[in-house]
Amino acid sequence: MTDQTAPGYEPTTTHADWGAGDPRLLISREDDRSIHHITTDAVRIGLAEGNELRLSDTDPVHATITHDERDEYVLTLHGEGEMNANPLSAETDGGDRSEILRTGARFTAGPWTLVFNRDEFADHGRPFGGREGGEFDDQPPQPARPDYAQGEPRESDDGGLEVKDG
């Protein structure tokens, strides 16, 4: 894999190593600011003990973020809140709302605002470093995603999620 931080690096794809790009949440509420780095394949967000991200004034499990087999981070909002994208299947999954998170995706949980960030070289959104000339610019297609089979999440012996070693 090419070093995406090397001087003179020119992006050609947004398909990087499994989980690359330092996926993280920027969290804010009034004057309170923090960053939560996503280092596991499942992040439960809410008030309950044992959640990977605990936030006051939210439901016990207000939202979950799952790192899926395509190397995407998928938000499912269980409690009240806003999302900046249309939910994937709000009508068919019992009211849960889900979306694939891209850099800049914003959602709320109680009084908290959370913004997803992942370095552009790994965000699977736009190839070749993003749009070159606006919405209607002709973009060359991106090559197919790598086979992430060796990085797929699986259940560990203790019931949590872990990533397979090659």
DSSP file (Angstrom, degrees, kcal/mol; ACC not computed):
  #  RESIDUE AA STRUCTURE BP1 BP2  ACC     N-H-->O    O-->H-N    N-H-->O    O-->H-N    TCO  KAPPA ALPHA  PHI   PSI    X-CA   Y-CA   Z-CA
    1    1 A M              0   0    0      0, 0.0     2,-0.1     0, 0.0    15,-0.1   0.000 360.0 360.0 360.0 138.5    0.0    0.0    0.0
    2    2 A T        -     0   0    0      1,-0.1     2,-1.0     2,-0.0     3,-0.0  -0.429 360.0-108.2 -71.6 143.6    1.3    3.5   -0.9
    3    3 A D    >   -     0   0    0      1,-0.2     3,-1.5    -2,-0.1    -1,-0.1  -0.647  30.0-164.9 -74.7 105.7    2.1    5.8    2.0
    4    4 A Q  T 3  S+     0   0    0     -2,-1.0    -1,-0.2     1,-0.3   117,-0.1   0.539  84.9  55.7 -72.5  -5.9   -0.8    8.3    1.7
    5    5 A T  T 3  S+     0   0    0      2,-0.1    -1,-0.3     3,-0.0     3,-0.1   0.439  79.9 116.2-103.4  -1.0    1.1   10.8    3.9
    6    6 A A  S X  S-     0   0    0     -3,-1.5     3,-1.9     1,-0.1     2,-0.0  -0.375  78.7 -96.5 -68.9 144.7    4.2   11.0    1.8
    7    7 A P  T 3  S+     0   0    0      0, 0.0    -1,-0.1     0, 0.0    -2,-0.1  -0.356 110.8  20.2 -59.0 138.1    5.1   14.4    0.2
    8    8 A G  T 3  S+     0   0    0      1,-0.3     2,-0.1    -3,-0.1    -2,-0.1   0.469  84.2 156.9  81.8   2.0    3.9   14.5   -3.4
    9    9 A Y    <   -     0   0    0     -3,-1.9    -1,-0.3    -6,-0.1    -5,-0.0  -0.414  27.1-158.5 -62.0 131.5    1.4   11.7   -2.9
   10   10 A E        -     0   0    0     -2,-0.1   118,-0.1     0, 0.0   119,-0.1  -0.962  16.3-129.7-112.5 115.8   -1.4   11.9   -5.6
   11   11 A P        +     0   0    0      0, 0.0     3,-0.1     0, 0.0   110,-0.0  -0.368  33.8 165.9 -67.0 142.5   -4.6   10.1   -4.6
   12   12 A T        +     0   0    0      1,-0.4     2,-0.3   116,-0.1   109,-0.0   0.500  66.0  12.4-126.5 -18.1   -6.1    7.7   -7.2
   13   13 A T        -     0   0    0    114,-0.2    -1,-0.4   129,-0.1   113,-0.1  -0.964  56.0-135.6-152.9 162.4   -8.6    5.8   -5.1
   14   14 A T  S    S+     0   0    0     -2,-0.3   110,-1.2   108,-0.1     2,-0.8   0.037  73.6 109.8-110.9  24.5  -10.3    5.9   -1.7
   15   15 A H        +     0   0    0    108,-0.1     2,-0.1   109,-0.1   107,-0.1  -0.863  43.7 156.1-100.4 101.6   -9.7    2.1   -1.1
   16   16 A A        -     0   0    0     -2,-0.8     3,-0.1     1,-0.3   106,-0.1  -0.395  49.7 -52.1-110.7-171.9   -7.1    1.9    1.6
   17   17 A D  S >  S-     0   0    0      1,-0.2     3,-2.3    -2,-0.1    -1,-0.3  -0.231  79.4 -72.7 -60.6 155.4   -6.3   -0.8    4.1
   18   18 A W  T 3  S-     0   0    0      1,-0.3    -1,-0.2    -3,-0.1    53,-0.0  -0.283 118.8  -0.9 -51.4 122.3   -9.1   -2.2    6.3
   19   19 A G  T 3  S+     0   0    0      1,-0.2     3,-0.3    -3,-0.1    -1,-0.3   0.556  97.5 148.7  73.5   9.2  -10.1    0.5    8.9
   20   20 A A    <   +     0   0    0     -3,-2.3    -1,-0.2     1,-0.2    -4,-0.1  -0.130  36.9  61.4 -69.5 169.4   -7.5    3.0    7.7
   21   21 A G  S    S-     0   0    0      1,-0.1    98,-3.0    97,-0.1    -1,-0.2   0.616 107.2 -92.9  91.3  14.2   -7.9    6.7    7.8
   22   22 A D        -     0   0    0     -3,-0.3    -1,-0.1    96,-0.2    -2,-0.1   0.923  47.4-147.9  47.0  62.0   -8.3    7.2   11.6
   23   23 A P        +     0   0    0      0, 0.0    15,-2.6     0, 0.0     2,-0.3  -0.382  32.7 158.1 -61.1 137.0  -12.1    7.0   11.7
   24   24 A R  E     -AB  37 117A   0     93,-2.5    93,-2.6    13,-0.3     2,-0.5  -0.983  39.6-124.7-157.9 161.4  -13.3    9.2   14.6
   25   25 A L  E     -AB  36 116A   0     11,-2.6    11,-2.5    -2,-0.3     2,-0.6  -0.964  14.0-148.3-115.1 130.6  -16.2   11.2   16.0
   26   26 A L  E     -AB  35 115A   0     89,-2.9    89,-2.1    -2,-0.5     2,-0.4  -0.892  25.2-163.0 -93.7 121.7  -16.0   14.9   16.8
   27   27 A I  E     +AB  34 114A   0      7,-3.1     7,-2.3    -2,-0.6     2,-0.3  -0.898  13.5 170.6-116.8 132.2  -18.4   15.4   19.8
   28   28 A S  E     +AB  33 113A   0     85,-2.3    85,-2.6    -2,-0.4     2,-0.3  -0.991  16.5 167.7-143.7 151.7  -19.8   18.6   21.0
   29   29 A R  E >  S-A   32   0A   0      3,-2.0     3,-3.6    -2,-0.3    83,-0.1  -0.817  70.8 -54.6-159.5 117.1  -22.3   20.0   23.4
   30   30 A E  T 3  S-     0   0    0      1,-0.3    -1,-0.1    81,-0.3    82,-0.0  -0.266 127.2 -12.6  45.9-111.9  -22.4   23.7   24.4
   31   31 A D  T 3  S+     0   0    0     -3,-0.1     2,-0.5    -2,-0.1    -1,-0.3   0.298 115.1 101.7 -99.0   9.9  -18.8   24.3   25.6
   32   32 A D  E <   +A   29   0A   0     -3,-3.6    -3,-2.0     2,-0.0     2,-0.4  -0.846  46.0 172.6 -99.3 123.2  -17.8   20.6   25.8
   33   33 A R  E     +A   28   0A   0     -2,-0.5     2,-0.3    -5,-0.2    -5,-0.2  -0.988   5.4 150.1-131.6 138.7  -15.7   19.2   22.9
   34   34 A S  E     -A   27   0A   0     -7,-2.3    -7,-3.1    -2,-0.4     2,-0.4  -0.972  33.0-129.1-156.5 170.4  -14.0   15.9   22.5
   35   35 A I  E     -A   26   0A   0     -2,-0.3     2,-0.5    -9,-0.2    -9,-0.2  -0.990  11.3-161.7-126.6 134.4  -12.9   13.3   20.0
   36   36 A H  E     -A   25   0A   0    -11,-2.5   -11,-2.6    -2,-0.4     2,-0.4  -0.961  13.2-148.4-116.1 113.3  -13.6    9.6   20.0
   37   37 A H  E     -A   24   0A   0     -2,-0.5     2,-0.8   -13,-0.2   -13,-0.3  -0.678  16.6-131.1 -80.5 129.8  -11.3    7.5   17.8
   38   38 A I        +     0   0    0    -15,-2.6    -1,-0.1    -2,-0.4     5,-0.1  -0.731  43.5 154.0 -86.7 109.9  -13.2    4.4   16.5
   39   39 A T        +     0   0    0     -2,-0.8     2,-0.3     3,-0.1    -1,-0.2   0.354  53.3  62.6-118.7   1.3  -10.9    1.4   17.1
   40   40 A T  S    S-     0   0    0    122,-0.1   122,-0.1     1,-0.0     3,-0.1  -0.811  82.2-118.3-124.2 166.3  -13.5   -1.4   17.3
   41   41 A D  S    S+     0   0    0     -2,-0.3    26,-2.6   120,-0.2     2,-0.4   0.517 102.0  40.6 -84.4  -5.1  -15.9   -2.8   14.8
   42   42 A A  E     -E   66   0B   0     24,-0.2     2,-0.5   119,-0.2    24,-0.2  -0.967  64.6-173.4-143.4 128.1  -18.9   -1.9   16.9
   43   43 A V  E     -E   65   0B   0     22,-2.6    22,-2.2    -2,-0.4     2,-0.5  -0.974   8.0-160.4-122.8 116.8  -19.4    1.3   18.8
   44   44 A R  E     -E   64   0B   0     -2,-0.5     9,-2.2    20,-0.2     2,-0.5  -0.850  10.5-160.6 -95.2 130.8  -22.5    1.7   21.1
   45   45 A I  E     +Ef  63  53B   0     18,-3.2    17,-2.0    -2,-0.5    18,-1.9  -0.947  41.8  66.0-116.1 126.1  -23.3    5.3   21.9
   46   46 A G  E    S- f   0  54B   0      7,-2.1     9,-1.4    -2,-0.5    15,-0.2  -0.985  88.8 -59.5 158.5-163.6  -25.4    6.2   24.9
   47   47 A L  S    S+     0   0    0     12,-2.1    14,-0.1    -2,-0.3     7,-0.1   0.664  84.5 111.5 -87.9 -20.3  -25.7    6.2   28.7
   48   48 A A  S >  S-     0   0    0     12,-1.9     3,-1.6    11,-0.3    -2,-0.1  -0.199  74.5-105.3 -66.9 145.6  -25.4    2.5   29.5
   49   49 A E  T 3  S+     0   0    0      1,-0.2    -1,-0.1     5,-0.0     3,-0.1  -0.379 107.1  32.7 -58.1 143.5  -22.4    1.0   31.3
   50   50 A G  T 3  S+     0   0    0      1,-0.3    -1,-0.2     2,-0.0    -6,-0.1   0.284  82.8 135.4  89.3 -11.4  -20.2   -0.9   28.9
   51   51 A N    <   -     0   0    0     -3,-1.6    -1,-0.3     1,-0.1     3,-0.2  -0.413  60.0-132.4 -66.1 147.3  -20.9    1.3   25.9
   52   52 A E  S    S+     0   0    0     -8,-0.4     2,-0.4     1,-0.3    -7,-0.2   0.812 100.7  31.3 -69.5 -29.8  -17.8    2.2   23.9
   53   53 A L  E    S-f   45   0B   0     -9,-2.2    -7,-2.1     2,-0.0     2,-0.5  -0.934  78.3-164.0-131.6 108.8  -18.9    5.9   24.0
   54   54 A R  E     +f   46   0B   0     -2,-0.4     2,-0.4    -3,-0.2    -7,-0.2  -0.821  10.0 178.5 -98.0 127.7  -20.8    7.0   27.0
   55   55 A L    >   -     0   0    0     -9,-1.4     3,-0.6    -2,-0.5    -2,-0.0  -0.995  25.2-125.2-129.0 130.6  -22.8   10.3   26.7
   56   56 A S  T 3  S+     0   0    0     -2,-0.4    56,-0.1     1,-0.2     3,-0.1  -0.285  90.4  28.3 -67.4 157.8  -24.9   11.9   29.5
   57   57 A D  T 3  S+     0   0    0      1,-0.2     2,-0.3    53,-0.1    -1,-0.2   0.805  99.2 106.5  61.2  34.1  -28.5   12.8   28.8
   58   58 A T  S <  S-     0   0    0     -3,-0.6    -1,-0.2    52,-0.1   -12,-0.1  -0.813  78.6 -84.2-128.5 172.2  -29.0   10.1   26.1
   59   59 A D    >   -     0   0    0     -2,-0.3   -12,-2.1    21,-0.1     3,-0.7  -0.309  50.0-100.0 -68.8 161.9  -30.8    6.8   25.9
   60   60 A P  T 3  S+     0   0    0      0, 0.0   -12,-1.9     0, 0.0     2,-0.4   0.923 120.6  11.6 -52.3 -48.1  -29.0    3.7   27.2
   61   61 A V  T 3  S+     0   0    0    -15,-0.2   -15,-0.3   -14,-0.1     3,-0.1  -0.832  78.5 164.6-128.0  94.1  -28.1    2.7   23.6
   62   62 A H    <   -     0   0    0    -17,-2.0    17,-2.5    -3,-0.7    16,-2.2   0.816  65.4  -5.9 -81.0 -34.0  -28.9    5.8   21.6
   63   63 A A  E     -EG  45  77B   0    -18,-1.9   -18,-3.2    14,-0.2     2,-0.3  -0.981  57.7-149.4-156.1 159.6  -27.0    4.8   18.5
   64   64 A T  E     -EG  44  76B   0     12,-2.4    12,-2.9    -2,-0.3     2,-0.5  -0.985   3.2-156.6-132.9 148.7  -24.6    2.2   17.1
   65   65 A I  E     -EG  43  75B   0    -22,-2.2   -22,-2.6    -2,-0.3     2,-0.4  -0.996  15.1-167.0-122.5 125.6  -21.8    2.5   14.5
   66   66 A T  E     -EG  42  74B   0      8,-2.5     8,-2.8    -2,-0.5     2,-0.8  -0.947  19.1-141.4-117.7 131.2  -20.9   -0.8   12.8
   67   67 A H  E     - G   0  73B   0    -26,-2.6     6,-0.2    -2,-0.4   -26,-0.0  -0.817  36.1-157.1 -87.2 108.8  -17.8   -1.3   10.7
   68   68 A D    >   -     0   0    0      4,-2.7     3,-1.9    -2,-0.8     4,-0.1  -0.187  30.5 -92.5 -91.4 179.4  -19.2   -3.6    8.0
   69   69 A E  T 3  S+     0   0    0      1,-0.3    79,-0.3     2,-0.1    82,-0.1   0.624 122.5  58.8 -66.5 -14.4  -17.6   -6.1    5.6
   70   70 A R  T 3  S-     0   0    0      2,-0.1    -1,-0.3    77,-0.1     3,-0.1   0.324 119.4-107.6 -94.2   6.9  -17.2   -3.4    2.9
   71   71 A D  S <  S+     0   0    0     -3,-1.9     2,-0.3     1,-0.3    -2,-0.1   0.788  78.1 134.5  67.9  30.6  -15.0   -1.3    5.2
   72   72 A E        -     0   0    0     -4,-0.1    -4,-2.7    52,-0.0     2,-0.6  -0.791  55.6-132.5-103.7 152.5  -17.8    1.2    5.6
   73   73 A Y  E     -G   67   0B   0     28,-0.5    28,-3.3    -2,-0.3     2,-0.5  -0.941  25.6-163.5-104.6 120.7  -18.9    2.7    9.0
   74   74 A V  E     -GH  66 100B   0     -8,-2.8    -8,-2.5    -2,-0.6     2,-0.4  -0.920   5.5-151.1-115.0 122.4  -22.7    2.5    9.3
   75   75 A L  E     -GH  65  99B   0     24,-2.7    24,-1.9    -2,-0.5     2,-0.5  -0.736   8.5-170.8 -88.8 134.6  -24.7    4.5   11.8
   76   76 A T  E     -GH  64  98B   0    -12,-2.9   -12,-2.4    -2,-0.4     2,-0.7  -0.984  11.6-153.2-122.9 119.5  -28.0    3.2   13.2
   77   77 A L  E     +GH  63  97B   0     20,-3.4    20,-1.6    -2,-0.5   -14,-0.2  -0.826  20.6 170.3 -94.8 115.0  -29.8    5.8   15.3
   78   78 A H        +     0   0    0    -16,-2.2   -15,-0.2    -2,-0.7    -1,-0.2   0.799  62.2  47.1 -93.6 -35.0  -32.1    4.1   17.9
   79   79 A G  S    S-     0   0    0    -17,-2.5     2,-0.1     1,-0.2   -17,-0.0  -0.297 106.2 -60.6 -98.4-175.8  -33.1    7.1   19.9
   80   80 A E  S    S+     0   0    0     -2,-0.1    30,-0.9    29,-0.0     2,-0.3  -0.387  79.2 109.4 -65.0 140.6  -34.4   10.5   19.0
   81   81 A G        -     0   0    0     28,-0.2     2,-0.3    -4,-0.1    28,-0.1  -0.931  58.8 -94.8 167.8 172.9  -32.1   12.6   16.9
   82   82 A E        -     0   0    0     -2,-0.3    26,-2.0     2,-0.0     2,-0.3  -0.834  24.1-164.3-112.3 149.5  -31.3   14.1   13.6
   83   83 A M  B     -C  107   0A   0     -2,-0.3    24,-0.2    24,-0.2    -2,-0.0  -0.936  21.2-138.1-125.9 152.3  -29.2   12.7   10.7
   84   84 A N  S    S+     0   0    0     22,-1.4     2,-0.3    -2,-0.3    23,-0.1   0.498  86.0  54.2 -91.0  -1.2  -27.9   14.7    7.8
   85   85 A A  S    S-     0   0    0     21,-0.2    -2,-0.1    14,-0.0     3,-0.1  -0.825  98.0 -89.6-123.0 165.4  -28.7   12.0    5.2
   86   86 A N        -     0   0    0     -2,-0.3    -2,-0.1     1,-0.1    11,-0.0  -0.577  51.5-108.5 -71.8 133.5  -31.8   10.1    4.4
   87   87 A P        -     0   0    0      0, 0.0    12,-0.2     0, 0.0     3,-0.2  -0.284  19.7-131.4 -61.2 148.9  -32.1    6.9    6.5
   88   88 A L  S    S-     0   0    0     10,-3.3    11,-0.1     1,-0.2     9,-0.1   0.886  90.7  -5.4 -70.5 -39.6  -31.5    3.7    4.6
   89   89 A S  S >> S+     0   0    0      7,-0.2     4,-1.3     9,-0.2     3,-0.5  -0.190  70.2 149.8-154.9  53.8  -34.6    1.8    5.9
   90   90 A A  T 34>S+     0   0    0      1,-0.2     5,-0.9    -3,-0.2    -1,-0.1   0.816  79.6  48.7 -62.3 -31.2  -36.6    3.6    8.5
   91   91 A E  T 345S+     0   0    0      1,-0.2     3,-0.3     3,-0.1    -1,-0.2   0.769 115.0  40.8 -81.5 -25.3  -39.9    2.1    7.4
   92   92 A T  T <45S+     0   0    0     -3,-0.5    -2,-0.2     1,-0.2    -1,-0.2   0.570 105.3  58.2-104.9  -9.2  -38.8   -1.6    7.3
   93   93 A D  T ><5S-     0   0    0     -4,-1.3     3,-0.8     3,-0.3    -1,-0.2   0.029 117.6 -87.7-114.6  29.8  -36.5   -2.1   10.3
   94   94 A G  T 3 5S-     0   0    0     -3,-0.3    -3,-0.1     1,-0.2     3,-0.1   0.717  86.7 -52.0  78.4  20.8  -38.8   -1.2   13.2
   95   95 A G  T 3 <S+     0   0    0     -5,-0.9    -1,-0.2     1,-0.4    -5,-0.1   0.227  96.5 136.1 101.4 -14.9  -38.0    2.5   13.2
   96   96 A D    <   -     0   0    0     -3,-0.8     2,-0.5    -7,-0.1    -1,-0.4  -0.414  43.1-147.6 -65.0 143.6  -34.2    2.4   13.3
   97   97 A R  E     -H   77   0B   0    -20,-1.6   -20,-3.4    -3,-0.1     2,-0.3  -0.959  18.3-176.4-116.6 131.3  -32.6    4.8   10.9
   98   98 A S  E     +H   76   0B   0     -2,-0.5   -10,-3.3   -22,-0.3     2,-0.3  -0.908   9.6 169.5-129.0 153.6  -29.3    4.0    9.3
   99   99 A E  E     -H   75   0B   0    -24,-1.9   -24,-2.7    -2,-0.3     2,-0.4  -0.972  38.6-108.9-156.1 149.9  -26.8    5.6    7.0
  100  100 A I  E     -H   74   0B   0     -2,-0.3     2,-0.4   -26,-0.2   -26,-0.2  -0.689  42.9-126.8 -75.9 130.0  -23.3    5.0    5.7
  101  101 A L        +     0   0    0    -28,-3.3   -28,-0.5    -2,-0.4     2,-0.3  -0.678  30.5 178.8 -86.3 129.8  -21.0    7.6    7.3
  102  102 A R    >   -     0   0    0     -2,-0.4     3,-2.8   -30,-0.1    14,-0.2  -0.845  49.2 -70.3-117.9 159.6  -18.8    9.8    5.1
  103  103 A T  T 3  S+     0   0    0     -2,-0.3    14,-0.2     1,-0.3     3,-0.1  -0.266 125.1  23.5 -52.7 128.8  -16.5   12.5    6.3
  104  104 A G  T 3  S+     0   0    0     12,-3.1    -1,-0.3     1,-0.3    13,-0.1   0.303  82.4 148.0  95.2  -8.0  -18.6   15.4    7.6
  105  105 A A    <   -     0   0    0     -3,-2.8    11,-2.7    11,-0.3     2,-0.4  -0.416  31.8-158.5 -62.2 133.4  -21.7   13.3    8.3
  106  106 A R  E     + D   0 115A   0      9,-0.2   -22,-1.4    -2,-0.1     2,-0.3  -0.917  19.6 162.3-120.0 138.8  -23.5   14.8   11.3
  107  107 A F  E     -CD  83 114A   0      7,-2.5     7,-3.2    -2,-0.4     2,-0.3  -0.974  23.8-134.2-148.0 163.3  -26.0   13.3   13.7
  108  108 A T  E     - D   0 113A   0    -26,-2.0     2,-0.3    -2,-0.3     5,-0.2  -0.889  11.6-173.1-121.1 151.4  -27.4   14.2   17.1
  109  109 A A  E >  S- D   0 112A   0      3,-1.9     3,-2.2    -2,-0.3   -28,-0.2  -0.905  70.1 -50.1-140.0 108.6  -28.0   12.2   20.3
  110  110 A G  T 3  S-     0   0    0    -30,-0.9   -52,-0.1    -2,-0.3   -53,-0.1  -0.424 124.3 -18.3  58.3-132.8  -29.8   14.1   23.0
  111  111 A P  T 3  S+     0   0    0      0, 0.0     2,-0.3     0, 0.0    -1,-0.3   0.457 119.1 100.3 -82.8   0.8  -28.0   17.4   23.4
  112  112 A W  E <   - D   0 109A   0     -3,-2.2    -3,-1.9   -55,-0.1     2,-0.5  -0.630  57.3-155.0 -92.3 143.6  -24.9   16.1   21.7
  113  113 A T  E     -BD  28 108A   0    -85,-2.6   -85,-2.3    -2,-0.3     2,-0.4  -0.976  13.7-168.7-113.0 129.7  -23.8   16.7   18.1
  114  114 A L  E     -BD  27 107A   0     -7,-3.2    -7,-2.5    -2,-0.5     2,-0.4  -0.967   5.3-168.3-122.1 135.2  -21.5   14.1   16.6
  115  115 A V  E     -BD  26 106A   0    -89,-2.1   -89,-2.9    -2,-0.4     2,-0.3  -0.988  16.7-137.2-125.2 125.8  -19.6   14.5   13.3
  116  116 A F  E     -B   25   0A   0    -11,-2.7   -12,-3.1    -2,-0.4     2,-0.4  -0.609  23.4-177.9 -82.2 138.9  -17.9   11.6   11.6
  117  117 A N  E     +B   24   0A   0    -93,-2.6   -93,-2.5    -2,-0.3     2,-0.3  -0.999  11.5 166.3-136.7 141.0  -14.4   12.0   10.1
  118  118 A R        -     0   0    0     -2,-0.4   -96,-0.2   -95,-0.2   -15,-0.2  -0.952  48.6 -94.7-149.5 133.5  -12.1    9.7    8.2
  119  119 A D    >   -     0   0    0    -98,-3.0     3,-2.2    -2,-0.3     4,-0.4  -0.181  38.6-118.8 -52.0 139.6   -9.1   10.7    6.3
  120  120 A E  G >  S+     0   0    0      1,-0.3     3,-1.3     2,-0.2     5,-0.3   0.793 107.6  65.8 -56.4 -36.0  -10.0   11.2    2.6
  121  121 A F  G 3  S+     0   0    0      1,-0.3    -1,-0.3     2,-0.1     3,-0.1   0.680 113.7  33.0 -62.6 -15.3   -7.7    8.5    1.2
  122  122 A A  G <  S+     0   0    0     -3,-2.2    -1,-0.3  -107,-0.1    -2,-0.2   0.323  89.1  97.9-119.8   5.5   -9.8    5.9    3.1
  123  123 A D  S <  S-     0   0    0     -3,-1.3    -2,-0.1    -4,-0.4  -108,-0.1   0.469  72.7-142.5 -83.8  -1.5  -13.3    7.3    2.9
  124  124 A H  S    S+     0   0    0   -110,-1.2    -1,-0.1    -4,-0.2  -110,-0.1   0.550  71.7 104.3  56.0   9.3  -14.6    5.3   -0.1
  125  125 A G  S    S+     0   0    0      1,-0.3    -1,-0.1    -5,-0.3  -111,-0.1   0.964  81.2   6.6 -84.1 -77.6  -16.5    8.4   -1.3
  126  126 A R  S    S-     0   0    0     -6,-0.1     3,-0.5  -113,-0.1    -1,-0.3  -0.934  71.0-138.8-114.5 126.6  -14.8   10.2   -4.2
  127  127 A P  S >  S+     0   0    0      0, 0.0     3,-1.3     0, 0.0  -114,-0.2  -0.253  79.6  34.2 -74.2 169.2  -11.8    8.8   -6.0
  128  128 A F  T 3  S-     0   0    0      1,-0.3  -116,-0.1  -118,-0.1    -7,-0.1   0.780 135.3 -56.1  59.7  32.3   -8.8   10.9   -7.2
  129  129 A G  T 3  S-     0   0    0     -3,-0.5    -1,-0.3    -9,-0.1     2,-0.2   0.625 100.7 -65.4  81.2  13.3   -9.0   13.3   -4.2
  130  130 A G  S <  S-     0   0    0     -3,-1.3     2,-0.1    -4,-0.2     0, 0.0  -0.523  90.3 -14.9 105.9-173.4  -12.6   14.4   -4.7
  131  131 A R        -     0   0    0     -2,-0.2     4,-0.1     1,-0.1     7,-0.0  -0.383  47.9-162.5 -67.5 140.9  -14.4   16.4   -7.3
  132  132 A E  S    S+     0   0    0      2,-0.2    -1,-0.1    -2,-0.1     3,-0.1   0.760  83.0   8.4 -95.4 -27.8  -12.3   18.2   -9.8
  133  133 A G  S    S-     0   0    0      1,-0.5     3,-0.3     4,-0.0     2,-0.1   0.134 112.9 -79.7-144.8  25.9  -14.8   20.7  -11.2
  134  134 A G  S >  S-     0   0    0      1,-0.2     3,-1.6     2,-0.1    -1,-0.5  -0.431  72.5 -40.1 102.5-178.8  -18.1   20.5   -9.3
  135  135 A E  T 3  S+     0   0    0      1,-0.3    -1,-0.2    -2,-0.1    -3,-0.0   0.803 134.2  42.2 -56.5 -37.5  -21.1   18.3   -9.2
  136  136 A F  T 3  S+     0   0    0     -3,-0.3    -1,-0.3     2,-0.1    -2,-0.1   0.314  81.8 124.0-100.1   9.8  -21.3   17.7  -13.0
  137  137 A D  S <  S-     0   0    0     -3,-1.6     2,-0.7     1,-0.1    -3,-0.1  -0.439  72.0-109.1 -67.1 143.8  -17.6   17.3  -13.7
  138  138 A D        -     0   0    0     -2,-0.1    -1,-0.1    -5,-0.0    -2,-0.1  -0.663  38.7-165.3 -78.5 112.6  -16.9   14.0  -15.5
  139  139 A Q        -     0   0    0     -2,-0.7     3,-0.1    -8,-0.0    -8,-0.1  -0.842  20.3-121.3-101.1 132.6  -15.1   11.8  -12.9
  140  140 A P        -     0   0    0      0, 0.0    -1,-0.0     0, 0.0     2,-0.0  -0.432  42.0 -98.3 -65.6 146.5  -13.2    8.6  -14.0
  141  141 A P        -     0   0    0      0, 0.0     0, 0.0     0, 0.0     0, 0.0  -0.313  33.5-120.6 -67.5 151.1  -14.6    5.5  -12.3
  142  142 A Q        -     0   0    0      1,-0.1  -129,-0.1    -3,-0.1     3,-0.1  -0.652  32.6-104.0 -86.3 144.6  -12.8    4.2   -9.3
  143  143 A P        -     0   0    0      0, 0.0    -1,-0.1     0, 0.0  -128,-0.0  -0.205  51.4 -78.9 -63.1 163.9  -11.4    0.6   -9.4
  144  144 A A        -     0   0    0      1,-0.1  -129,-0.1  -129,-0.0     0, 0.0  -0.215  57.0 -93.6 -60.3 153.3  -13.3   -2.1   -7.6
  145  145 A R        -     0   0    0      1,-0.1    -1,-0.1    -3,-0.1  -130,-0.0  -0.302  44.1-103.5 -64.6 151.7  -12.8   -2.4   -3.8
  146  146 A P        -     0   0    0      0, 0.0     2,-1.0     0, 0.0    -1,-0.1  -0.278  43.1 -92.1 -66.3 164.3  -10.2   -4.7   -2.5
  147  147 A D        -     0   0    0      1,-0.1     3,-0.5     2,-0.0   -77,-0.1  -0.726  41.3-175.2 -79.4 107.2  -11.3   -8.0   -1.0
  148  148 A Y    >   +     0   0    0     -2,-1.0     3,-2.5   -79,-0.3     4,-0.3   0.227  45.6 119.9 -87.9  15.3  -11.6   -7.1    2.7
  149  149 A A  G >  S+     0   0    0      1,-0.3     3,-1.1     2,-0.2    -1,-0.2   0.812  71.1  55.0 -53.0 -35.1  -12.3  -10.7    3.6
  150  150 A Q  G 3  S+     0   0    0     -3,-0.5    -1,-0.3     1,-0.2    -2,-0.1   0.645 111.4  45.3 -75.7 -11.5   -9.3  -10.9    5.9
  151  151 A G  G <  S+     0   0    0     -3,-2.5    -1,-0.2   -82,-0.1    -2,-0.2   0.264  81.7 130.3-111.4  11.5  -10.5   -7.9    7.8
  152  152 A E    <   -     0   0    0     -3,-1.1    12,-1.4    -4,-0.3     2,-0.1  -0.364  63.1-109.8 -66.8 143.8  -14.1   -8.8    8.2
  153  153 A P  E     +I  163   0C   0      0, 0.0     2,-0.3     0, 0.0    10,-0.2  -0.427  40.8 177.2 -70.4 148.1  -15.5   -8.6   11.7
  154  154 A R  E     -I  162   0C   0      8,-2.6     8,-2.7    -2,-0.1     2,-0.3  -0.954  35.9 -91.7-143.6 163.4  -16.3  -11.8   13.5
  155  155 A E  E     -I  161   0C   0     -2,-0.3     6,-0.2     6,-0.2     2,-0.1  -0.583  39.6-142.0 -79.0 137.3  -17.5  -12.6   17.0
  156  156 A S    >   -     0   0    0      4,-3.3     3,-1.8    -2,-0.3    -1,-0.1  -0.372  31.1 -95.9 -89.6 174.8  -14.9  -13.2   19.6
  157  157 A D  T 3  S+     0   0    0      1,-0.3    -1,-0.1     2,-0.1    -2,-0.0   0.786 124.4  53.8 -62.0 -28.6  -15.0  -15.8   22.3
  158  158 A D  T 3  S-     0   0    0      1,-0.0    -1,-0.3     2,-0.0     3,-0.1   0.306 122.5-102.4 -92.3  11.0  -16.3  -13.3   24.8
  159  159 A G  S <  S+     0   0    0     -3,-1.8    -2,-0.1     1,-0.3     2,-0.0   0.330  87.7 112.2  89.7  -8.3  -19.2  -12.2   22.6
  160  160 A G  S    S-     0   0    0     -5,-0.1    -4,-3.3     1,-0.1     2,-0.4  -0.181  72.2 -95.6 -84.5-175.3  -17.6   -9.0   21.3
  161  161 A L  E     +I  155   0C   0     -6,-0.2     2,-0.3  -119,-0.1  -120,-0.2  -0.847  41.8 170.9-104.8 141.4  -16.4   -8.2   17.8
  162  162 A E  E     -I  154   0C   0     -8,-2.7    -8,-2.6    -2,-0.4     2,-0.4  -0.921  32.7-110.8-138.1 166.9  -12.8   -8.6   16.7
  163  163 A V  E     -I  153   0C   0     -2,-0.3   -11,-0.1   -10,-0.2   -12,-0.1  -0.849  35.0-113.1-102.8 135.6  -11.1   -8.5   13.3
  164  164 A K        -     0   0    0    -12,-1.4     2,-0.3    -2,-0.4    -1,-0.0  -0.362  26.5-128.4 -62.8 139.9   -9.7  -11.6   11.8
  165  165 A D              0   0    0      1,-0.1    -1,-0.1    -2,-0.1   -14,-0.0  -0.684 360.0 360.0 -83.7 146.7   -5.9  -11.8   11.5
  166  166 A G              0   0    0     -2,-0.3    -1,-0.1   -15,-0.0   -15,-0.1   0.515 360.0 360.0 -54.3 360.0   -4.7  -12.6    8.0
